Amino acid sequence: MSKHQDISAFQEYPQLADIRDKLLLQEKLEKYTGDNDGLSIASCYAKRVYYRPGKECRVLIEATIAEASGEIFGKQLYFGRIHPGKAAEAFEALKSESLSKPVFGEALVMIPEWELVLLAFPNDPNIPGISFMSQPKQVLAAMQANPNNFGLAASPDKLTALLKKHVPGKRCCYGYTISGKDAVTEKVIFGKAYQEKEGPTAYAIHKALWDSAQRQDGGFFMSEPYSFDRERVIVWKEMLSGRSLAKSADMAPRFPELAKEIGRQLAALHQVEIDLPLTLSIDAQIAGLKKTARTIRKGLPAYGDTGDQLVAQLLDEAAMLPPQPNTLVHASFKFSHIFLSDERISIVDFDGVTMGDPGYDLGRFLARLYRMQVSGKISTEIAQRTAKAFCDAYNAAAKLPLSQRRIDWYAASHLVISELNRAVKRTLRDDVDGLLALTRQFLLPAA
């Protein structure tokens, strides 16, 4: 708690100190969640705090639910927002929504003392498909009625569902393990629900990448898209086995060798031609740096001058970079979106694919790599060898190789825009200190 107490989020929302108190949070949830059918909250905590200076403060809470016997029943997620002076009004507005009964307590909860209004999962008005995806019987019936829509040759007999990820207001992912007779062996199918406006585009991009010559020739590997449920805004596709490199730090000695294949596949992905808007040019990255400088000054005033100076140096460096043709870019090319399955590298999560500077993807990958080094997850030697192998392999396979100066500039700018910005919004002062030092130490030694 101490490292957060001088953060401006606590000045603007003093109730955050109470919300972060696990025992007090449990007491309030138990008081306001209503009839719980014999279940109780065994423990809970604020999993995420999303703070936008002067605009809003949102909270993601995870509660562990227990039966009367003390046996753990499951998890219950709550997502909501602090509404200074308007909590009752926000609560009444959400009551008019068509809400689904969660496994525990009420769908809508207000903690008036904190002016906090929460929605219990699976309720999320911005993602219409969650209610369907969270009901295994309904999903099984849909698979039995139209198995081809789920990549199946025959109807399954059994299904188990597992929530994989929920980004409130944006998307939700489930994995479904199915089995049955008539040539239906055990298989895992991935369902991803989107906002109404984002689903069609996400599926179209995924399908175009799957059908591309580069993918078909083995340039890169990805999951197969099966179908798009327009009514519920859900993309159904193959679920890859294995694990992401973000969860594979134990494999650090293999990172330099794996980085060669990662760089090669990224170069092939950049060569795919899809008619998409240009959104990630270097000018957009420069705008992101300027915005982050303002965020730092508002969120952490004590770091305002430091942030301004660092961004100013990055802007000076950008002015000296030569023009670079834009390509297709992944837009979120980081360790969590690179999977290792049966000794094969695959790329996942193409939701943000767009046109932009190819350096954007390389810099994003390196920014996460360097942060892993500073956090102690990998050694300096492994980080340096991995970075070199990745960049060398990319340039060997790319139609338009990139200069190391450009790659390093993008890595430094991503450390500021992605990592530092996130640390400020989540009120993590210790991370801010580390990221500032990291950017200087590895990418801007003259700062």
N, C-alpha and C positions, 0 to 999 in steps of 0.2 A: 504493500500500500504506500510506503513512504516515497517511493520514486514517482508516484503519481500526484502527490498532494500539491505541488506547485504548478501543475498543468492547468491551463486556462479552462479546460473542460469542467474541472471541479469548481471553478469560480462561477461559470455560467450555469452549471447544473450541480449544485452542492449535494443533491440526493444521490449522486453517483457513489459517494463514499459508503452510503448505506446499502446501495444495490450490490456493491462488491463484497459486502459482508455476507458470507455464505449462510450463517445461522439466521441472521435477520431476514435475508431474502427468503429462506425456507419458511420462516414464521409468517411472512406476509403472503406468500403463495398459498400456504395452507389455510389462511384466513379467508382469502378471496376466490379460491378456485371452485367453491360450491360442493355439491354432493359428489363424493368420489367413489361410491360403490364399494366401500370396504378397503380401498387402496389408500396409500399415504405416500408422502414424499420422504424418501430415505435421505436424500441429499440433493443439493442444487448449487449452481454457480452461474455467474455471468460469463458466458463463453466468449462473447465479443461485445465491444463497445465501439460504435461507429459515430464519430464526432466530426461535424462540419462547423467550424467556428462561425458563430453568428447566425447559423441556419437551423441545425437540428442535431439531436442526439438519439440514436437508435440502439437498442440492446437485444442481444440474442442470449437466451437463457436455456440451459439444459438441466432438466430435473430427472433424477433416478427414482422410479416409482417402485414401491414394495407392496406385497400382499400382507394381509393381517398376520400371517405366519412369520413374516420377516423376509421371505424369499423375494428376490428381485423379480419384478414383473416386466420391466422394460424402461424405456426412456420417453420423456415428453419434452418437446421443444416449444419454446415461446419466443415470439419475435414481436417487438413493439417499439414505441417511441414515447419520449417524454414530451408532454404538451403543456408548457408553462401557462397557467391561467385558462386552458382550454381542454383539459382532460375530459370533463363531463360531456362537452360538446362532441369531441372525437369519439367517445364511447357510444353515444347515442347514434352517431352517423354509421358506425360499424354494425350496430345492432340491426340496421335495416338490410344488411347483406345476408345472403343465403349461406349460412355457416354449417359445417359438418361437425358432428359430435366427436371429440377426440377420445382417445382410449382412457384418458384421465381428466376428470374435472370438466369445467365449462370451456366452450370454444372462445369466449371473449372474457377477458379479465381486466379489471381496473384496480390499481393500487392508488387510491386517492391521495394518500400522504406523500407519495412521490410524483404525483401527476403522470403516472405511467400507465399506458393502455397497451395490453398484450393480446395477441392472437395465438391460440394454441394450434400447433401442427395437427392435421394437414390443411388448415385454413390459410389461404394466401390469395386474396382477391385478384392479384395480378397474374396468377398462374392457374388457369382454369382446369388443367389436367391433373392436378395433385389429388383431388378427391377421388378420381377414378383410379389413379395409380396406387393409392394407398389401400385399395380394397382387392385383395388377392382373388377372391371369388369372381369379381367382375372381370378382372384381367384374364383369368383362366377361361371364362366363358367366351371372351372375345377371341382368344387364341384358338379355342375349339371351333368357333364359327368360321374363322378365316385364318387358318394356319399359315397360308402363304404370306400374309401381311407381316408375319413375325419370323420369316425365314425358315419355316417348318414345312416338312413334306407331309406330315400327318398331324392329327390333333393330339395334344398332350393329355395325360390323365391327372397329373399332379403339378402343383406349382407352389413355390415358397418365395416370398418377397423380402427384399432387404433394402432399406433406405441407404443410398450411397452418399448423397450430398443434397443439401438444400441451401440455396442462396436466396434468402427471402426477397420476394418482389422481382426476381430475375429468372431463376430456373430451378428445377428439382430433378434428381436422378434416382432411379430404382434399378436394382438388378433382380431378375427373376430366374430362378433355377427350375427348369421344367424337366419332366420325364414322362414316359408312357410306353405303350406297346406300339405295334405297327410301325417299326423303324424309327420311332421317336426315342432316341437315347438321351441321357442327361445332357442338358445344354443350358447355358446362361445367356439370357437376352437382356439387353439394356434399353430402358425407356427414359427419355429425357423430355420433360415438359417445359414449355417456354411461355413467355408473354405472347399474346395474340399476334402482335406485329413482327415478332422476331422468328417465330417458328418456321414459316414458309421459306424465308431466306436461309436459315440454318440448314434446312433439309436440302434446298437447291444447291448450296455450296458443297455439302457433304457428297451429294450424288455426282456433281460435276467432277470433284476430285477423284472419286471412285472410278468414274468412267474415263479419266484422263489417260493419255498415252504414257505419261511418266509413271503413273501408278501401275498400269497394266504391264509395263516393261520392268517392274521391280525397282523403280527409282526410289520409291518410298512405300512404307506399309502403313495401313490404317484399318479400322473396323469397317465392315460392310454395312451400308445402310439398307434397311429392309422396306420401310414404308413411312408415310407421314399421315397421321390422324388429324385431319384438318379441324374436325369438330372439337376435339379436346386439345389440339395444338401439342401433340406428342410426336417426337421422332423415335422410331423403333429401329434398333440396329444391333449388330453383333457386339457382344461384350468380350473384350480381350482378357485373357488370363494373365497371370504374372503380376508385376507391381511397378509402380512408377519409380524413376530414379531418385525422386525426392525422398522416398522411403527406403532407399537402398544404400545408405551411407556405409553399411558394412561391406559393400562391394567397391569401396573407394579405390583399392589397388587396380581394379579393372577399368576405372573411368577413362584413363588415357586411350586405351584400346577401343572402348565403346564410343568415345568421342569421334573417332575416325568415321564410323558408320553414321553417327548422328550428323556430322558435317556433310557427308555425302548425300544423305537423304534430304537435308534442308536445301541443298543446292538444287536437287531435282524438284522439290516442291516449288521453289522460286521460279521454275521454268514453266509451270502450268499457266495456261492462258484462260482466264475467266473474265467476263465483262463485269467488272466491279468498280465502284468509285475510288478515287484516290483520297485516302483519309490520313495516311501516315507518312507524309513527306517529311523532309527534314525541317521544313517550316512549322509543321504541326508539333514536332519534338521541341523546337525552340519555344513555341507558345506554351507547351507543357512545362518547360523549365521556368518560364516567367510566372506562370500560375502557381507553381510549387513554392517559389520564393515568397509570394504573397501569403500562401497558406502557412508557411513556417512563421512569418512575421505575426500573423493573427493567432495561430495556435500556440506558438512558443515565442513570445516577444523577445526573450533573452537571447534567442538564436537568430534574430532577424538580420543583424549585420553580417553574421557568418554565412547565412544562407544567401544573402544578396551578393556577397563577394564570390562565393563558389559558383553561383549561377552566372555572374558576370564573366568569370574566366571561361566557363563553358561556351558562352555566347561568342566570346572573342575567338575561341578555337574553331567554332562552327563556321565563322566567316572565312576561315582559311581553307576549309575543305572544298575540293573541286566538285562540280556537279556530278550526279550519279543517276543513271536511268532507274526508274522505279520498276518494281516487279510485284508479283503476288507475294504477300507476306502472311505468316501465320498469326502474328500480332500478340501471341502469348506463349512464345517459345521458351519454356522453362522446364526444369527437371520434373515437375509434377505432371507435365503433359508429354513425357517421353516414357514409354513402357518397354520393359524387357520381359519377353514372354518366350519360353523355350529357346533361349539364346538368340532371339530375334528382336531387334529394335523396331518399335512402331510409334507413330505419332498420333496423339489424340487431341480432342477438343478444338475443333475448327470453327467455333462460333464467331470468332472475331476476324476471320480471314478477310483481307481487303487488299488494296494496292498501296504500296509505299516504298520507302527506301529499304533495300535488303539488309542494310546495316542494323535496322531496327531489331530483327530477329536474332542476329548474332550477338548484339549488345545485351539483349534480354537474357540470353543463355549465360553469357559471361558474368553478368551482374549477380545472378544467383550463385554461380560457381564461386565467385570471390567471397560472397557472404557466407557460404558454407565453410570456406577456409578460415575466416575470421572467427566464426562461432565455434571452431574447433572440430567440426565434423570431418574435415579432410585436412591433410597436411599441405604446407606451402608447396612442396615438391609436386605432389599429386595435382594441385590446382594449376600450377604452371605447365606441367606436361599435358594436362587435359585441355587447357586453353590453346596451346600450340597445336596439338593434334586436331582439335576441332576446326580451328581457322585454316590450317594447312589443307585438311581434307575438303573443306568447303571450297576453297579457292581452286583446288585441283579439279573439282567437278563442275564448278560454276561457269556459265557462259561469260559472265562479267565479274572477274575476281575483284575483291575489295582490298583497299589498303589497310594495313594494321592501324594506321592513324584514325581512319574512319571507324573501324570496329571498336577501338578503345574509346573514342568519343561517345559512341552510342552506349557502351557499357557504363561509362561514367554518368551519362545523362539518365540512364535507367536507374542507377543507384539513387539518384536524386528524385526523379519523378515517381518511380514505382515503390522503392523500398523506403526512402526517407519520408515521402508523402504519407505512406501507410502508417509508419511509426508515429507521425504527428497526429494523424486522425484517430489512431487507437490509443493515444496518450501514453506512449511507451518512451519515456525520456532516455532510458539507458540505451535503447536501440538507436535513438537519434545521435547520441554521442558516438556510438560505434560506427554508424554509417557515414558520418562526417569524416571520421578518421580513415575509414576504409576507402572512400572516394579519393582522398588525398594520397594515401599510401600507395595504392596500386595503380591509379589511373592518372592522377594529376600530381606528380611528385614535385612540381615547381610551385604548387599552391601555397 
